[in-house]
């Protein structure tokens, strides 16, 4: 499970820190690739921009995607992933502060695999991260790539 | 006969009227030629029939050759027989003797022939050279007779006498019998005028004119016939009543003008008159007009006789009695009127005694409990007395008989001591009047203004609403065109279209801006319809007009308000959009730092537990509580705004089932609590299920929360009725509240309890209230500290 990469798309460094802490706390030792905006996320996934020579690792096992992002927002990132043959089956978990129904619906419509609202309470946040880690990294069977 | 001047051809005389009787005394043949040739020339040239009776010293041939000398086409007149020149023997002395009557009749026959042939009249001359002494007396009588005859016919004559043959007394006779005497003496023509004759002639002419005027202007017809009935003469009135012209009728006999059934009677009448009595008589019979219609006449007839008393014709004066016959019929009908009259007729004496009553009148007597010979009731008596007193007809005394209404007229009869009473059944008229009165009231008092115009559009009637509305009086508008109301704000085409519609027999509806007399404008809704006669032609137009000015103003006001509302709605939508953006931002951006505060506080507590004392840990703990509470506040706030923004989807909602489910959830969360739930069954409301769920959840959570200190907690969901409306309620027996603070109960972030007593953000009831209000319902609460609270709400 360690060689499975988690891609965390998050612009808020606090949230990045807390997410990594929660993962570590629950002994999820997978490598976490952090990108800070939607454009970087796409570059990473499609080996563009500064990731053009980044051939060492394959596609992430799971993507934790914030919605409100600089440059290209989370929903747009999701839409482009789903439009691309290579990435259309990647598990994408929306991890956002928004509890707006329209965000929830739009996310699922675009093909998100899961939608988690980040709780303010760290205990609850930590629990949510643990559950998604257990589910997506241990239990879920992805199509062979 | 008309008095027409004729040219004599003799210079010394000039023009004379018909009937002129001249004598000429001559000595030589040339004397005769000098006078007679120009005399006949004038006659021939003026469409007269001419007869020249010659004797010595002028022969027929000499006369003809003299004529030819001055008239080149004289032969033509001979051929067409306009002139006859014959010797005296063939005229005066047919059988060798002179017969006065025969000669006179001869002239009249010749004249009739001439007139029949189309000549204006006849001019003649006769020479008396053949006269012998034995004939003189009878010839003088003849001359007198012919002088009379001439005055009635279109004739003129010159009688020539040989000066050498006449003795003095004979010359006197001649001059007396003629108007003029022409004498050639010493080659010069002299004219002797008989003054006496002239005076008589003029008097006669005047008198004749007078009678002729009478004859032609009298309305009665005047007719002269011969003994066989041929019409010889008649006036215009006679020909006119029969439908003929005078010329046409003179070809008929009176028998032809009379229906056959009268012929025998009339023949006997005439015979009786003529043979047995020389008498004028008047009788009635009928005539047939040219168009075949028969009409009654009365005729007064007398017989004309000749000198010997022999009847020669009749005169009649005829009167058309059609009208008087009709009047007679009417009088006859009137005479039997009372007994046949279906209406009451009564005759009442001055003292009130009933003298007569026809069958219908007797019904009234029966009603009044009296009969003929008795006295009329008092109420009638006063009218009778009054009628006698004033001698005036009293009309319109109305009396009822059963369900019929009668109108009586009292007629005092002149020079008698009674009055007649005539009754007429006026029930239908009354009903019609009543109907008309209703109709006219309906028009006159109509709340719409009504105009009636003729087909030229001129106003014949307006009702009082029109007067009240426009300020014009009835007299000011009658005869005018409704255009006087024009404000100029209605397009010409509208009027043209209107006129086209109504003149084609259809009804026009529309609206006008019109102008009152004082210049004020007003709106009218108008309906104009043609009123048609029985034959379908248009007789009038009626316009029914409703003043819709207020309605128009109201519509305007409404439009303004609607525009304002639309503007506000747009504003509101924009504001909502902004709010939405704001909320989105809040939900996202405010939470993230909170999460940081909480997360890193937790990290501190976990990672630095050894270096932090209890106080420090406590602070960190409080930071976390505070940040989590803020997180909760943000959540509630967003929920509240979402309730206002989200779209309503109404459907039937089973509130009973919803409350039961929520109660179950609460029990599962805190199974340790013992709470009695009482939920009324089958409370079905119409509303948005999601919103109602949020409302019910909040209310139940409150009840659950505020009963936590109760020993025997009880929560009840039920309904009651207020003013006939269904009211739901949720009641608990928990902490309750002080009614003094009721106004803070539903306000956001207002709390009546401290957080240490009961946790909460103060947004729950504000949310509930918003949901109920969005459904158009009401919510209110009743409570008492430590006695519980009841929340009532309605959902229309």
Interface residues (C-beta under 8 A of the other chain):
Chain A: X12 X14 X15 X17 X18 X21 X67 X68 X96 X97 X98 X99 X100 X101 X118 X119 X120 X121 X122 X123 X125
Chain B: X584 X587 X588 X589 X591 X592 X593 X594 X595 X596 X598 X599 X600 X601 X602 X603 X624 X627 X628 X630 X631 X635 X638 X642
